[in-house]
Amino acid sequence: EGNIAPPEPVPAPVPADDGNKGDAETGSASTAVANADVVLRDAAMLQHVLLRNFALEIIPMFIYSPEYAEVRAELLTADNRPPMYAVLDVELESLRETFPTTSEQWLGLAVAAIKYLPHAVIVCDASLPGLPIVGVNVGFEALTGYKSAFAVGKNCSFMQGPDTEMTAIQELREAIRAQEACHVSLLNYKSNGSTFLNFLSITPIFDEDGLCHYYVGTLTEVSERFSGLKPQLRSADRLHKFLPTRLRLKSRPDARARMQAVVKTPRPKGLTKSDSSLSHKGESVKPADAK
């Protein structure tokens, strides 16, 4: 329990090669293979889009609504329906059947959904001592050089170094203790020892009982090409806005007991929720600019 693998893509049938390569009626074998590849590519893309939306609780509201039955009936009965209709029906039914029943199962789905997002994303478990990482995506691996196998199970402090600003670390700690969202810029270290200025955003995820179970964070590297930063921030900001900050799922009893023992501490006066901005060469970007 806790890790739900995404459903396997459904391959489209490939017409058999009858030996008449280039025949006008049957088409060439290479054309058939190319068409099959296109269908598989589209199916994989569809799968990840559906999975991502499912994890963000957009799809669940739909697949359990009366309108879903009408859409599915159309998918199954439409005349001359394209191959993607069948793929869409299979994917929707697969998501419906694998709907998570606990926040731990949602975590497995969420980690699978963020895996191929272009920007770096991490997920930490607030119910465990030390707030360990429980999931990273390929964007994180590409940015930091740290592989998932190394990062998972560790606190994010392994990316800190002698030049990491303690004021930024303290602000993060205060936000986590208050169970609030936070945006902060700090110097982090990659696996090769090089440094990068990281604009970090975190969002707390609460379960059905209002207990803080996870933190989802996005990492954005600030480079000399500051003009290219805003699109990255918009992309990360979009993810945070779509995150279901309050799940409609309960946590397992052991995790619930640990979270109930955590004392929420209000942030000190003068530090307001998500008040940090990122400055570079006289410019400033705040979370609102990423809308």
N, C-alpha and C positions, 0 to 999 in steps of 0.2 A: 504494500500500500504506500502511496506517496509518489510513485513514478509511473506515469501513464505514457506509453510510447505512442507517438502519432500513428494513425492508420497508414498502412502501406498504400502508395499510389496504385490506382487501378489501371493496368495497361489496357490500351485499346487493341482490338484484334487486328493483326497484320494479315492482309490478303496473301494467300499462298502463291508462290511463283509457279505458274503453269508452263514455264519454258518459253513463252512467247514474249520475250523481252522487247519492249518498244511497241507492242501491239496497241493500236489505237483504242481497242475496246477495253482491254484489261489494264493498260498503263504499265510502265516499266517497274521492275522490282525496286530500283533505287527511289523512284517517286513514292512507292508504297511505304518504304522504310522512312523516307523523309517525312511523309504525312503522319506516320505513327509517332515519330520523334516529336513532332509539333504537338500532337495530342498529349503525349506523355509530359512534355514540358508544361503545357497549359494546365494539365491535371495536377502536377506538382505545385505550380504556382497557386492554383485554386486551393489546394490542400493547406498550404501555409497561411493563406489569407483567412480561410475559415477557422483554422486552428488558432490563429492569433486573435481573431474576433471572439472566438469561443472563450478563450482564456480571459479576455477583457469583459466578459459578461454581456456582450452585445448580442451574440447568437443565442444564448440561452433564453433571453426574453422573447426571441422570435420563434424558436423551435417548440416552445410550449404554449404558443398562442394559437387561437383559432385560424388565423391567417395562414399558418404554416401548412395546415391540412389542405387548404385550397391551392397553395403553391405546389405542394407535392403531387396533388391530383393532376395539375397541369403538366408537371414534369413527366408523369407516367403516361398520360393520354394524348399529349400533343402530337399532331400529325407531322410527319417528316421532321421529327425532332433531331437536332444535331447530336453527335456523340457526347458532347460535354453535358447534355441534359442527364444522361445516365450516370456520368461521373459525379455530377452535382448531387443527384439523389443519393448515391452511395455514401458520399462524404457527409451529407447532412444527417443521414440515418446513423452513420458511425458515430458522429459527434453526439447525437441524441442518446445513443445507447451507452456512451462512455462518460456521461455527465458526472462530474465529481460529487461525492457525498460528504467529503470532509475538506477542511482547508489544506490538509497535507496533500490530498489528491489534486487540488487546484494548483498547488506548487509545481507538481510534476508536469501538469499541462502548461503552466505559465513558462517554465524553463524551456520546454520544447517549442513554445510559440515565439520566444524571443531569440532563439538560437541563431537565426540567420538575419537578424536585423543589422543594418549597416553600422549603427553606432554602438559603442561599448555599453553593455548592461550587466549589472550584477544583482543578485538577490541574496539577502542575508536573513537568517532565522533569529528573530528576537526572543524566541522561547528557549534558546540554548545559551549556556554560559559563553561569554566572549563574543556574542553576535557573529557566529561563523558564516562564511559564504557557503551557500547551498546551491548556487547555480551561476554560471557566467556564459556569455555567448561568444561567437567567433569574432565579433567586433572587439570585445575585451581582449581576446587572445592576440589579435592583430595589433592593437594599440599598445599593450603593455609587454607583449612577448611571453607572458605567463600562460601556460596551458591550464585547461580546466582541472586536470588531474592534480596539478600542484596547488591551485587556488582554493578549490572546494575543501571545506573543513577548517580553513584558516580565517583569522581575523584580517580585515583589510590593512592592518598596520604593516604588513610585509612590504607595502609599496611606499612606506615612509622612509625617510633618511635624515641625515644630520641637518639638511637645509630645509626640511619641511616646517612650515610655519606653525608654531604651537598655538597661536591665536585661532587659526583656522580649525585645528584639531579640537580645541576647546569648544568652539562654536558648534561643531558637529556633535560633540558629546552632550552639550546642553540640549540640542534639538532632539537627540535620541532619548535622553532622559525624560523630556517633555512629550515624547511620542508625536513630534510634529515634522512637517516637511522642512527641508532646508536646502539652500543653494550657497555654495561656498567655493572659492578658488584657492588652490593650494599646490605646492610643488610636490610631485610624486616621482617615484623612480621606476624605470622599466627593468626588465629582467637582465638586460645587458649593462645595467648600472647608469645609463644615461637618465637625465631628468626631463620632465615635461610639466608645463603648467596645466593643471587639470581643473576644469570647471565642473564640479560635482553637484548633482541634484539628487536628493533622496525623497522618497514618498513612503510613509508608513501604510501598511495594509492590516486592517482589523478584521477579526472574524465576526461571526454572527452575534457573539456575546459582547462585542466591543473591546476585545482583548487584542493588543498589538502583537501580531504574529510574525510579520515579515517587513523588511525594508527593501524597496526596489531602487537601485541607484543607476544613474547614467553618467558616464565619464566623457567629457569633451576636451580634446587637446587644443590649447591655445597656441597658435603659431604666429610667425611674423606676418603671414597673410591673413590679417585680422578681418578683411572683408569677407572671407569665406566662412567665418565663424557663425554668423547669424542663421544661415540655412541649417547648420548642424544643431544649433540651439533650438530652432523651431521644430526640428524632427524629434529631438529629445523631449521637448516640452509637450509635443503632441502625445507622446507615449504616456507621460505622467498624467495628462488630462484624461486619457482614456482608461487609466488603471482603476479597477474597482476598489476604492479605498475601504469599503465595508462589504465584505463577502457575505453572501447569504448561506454560509456554511459554518458548521461548528468545527472546533478543533478536537483532536483526540484528548481523552481525559488526562493523560500524562502531561501533554503540552499545555492544556488549560490550567492545570495545577501550577505549573512553573510560571505561566504568565500572570496568574492571579497573585503570585508572590512578589511580582515586580511593582515597586512603588513609583508612580508617575510623579516627576518633579517638574514644576513649572519653570520656564526659562527665566533667568534673571531679568530684572527691569533694564530696559535699554536694548534688549535683543528681541526683536519681533519676528514672527514667523516669516521665513523666506525673505529676509531683508538684505541679503548680501548681493552685491553687484560685482561685475567683472570689469576691471579697467585695464586698458592697454593703449599706450601711446596717446593719451588724452581722450580716448573714447570710452564709453561705458555701455555695458549691455546688462540689463536687468531681465529677470524672468518674464516680465510683461512684454519685453521687446520680442520675445520668441513666439508670440501669439500669431 
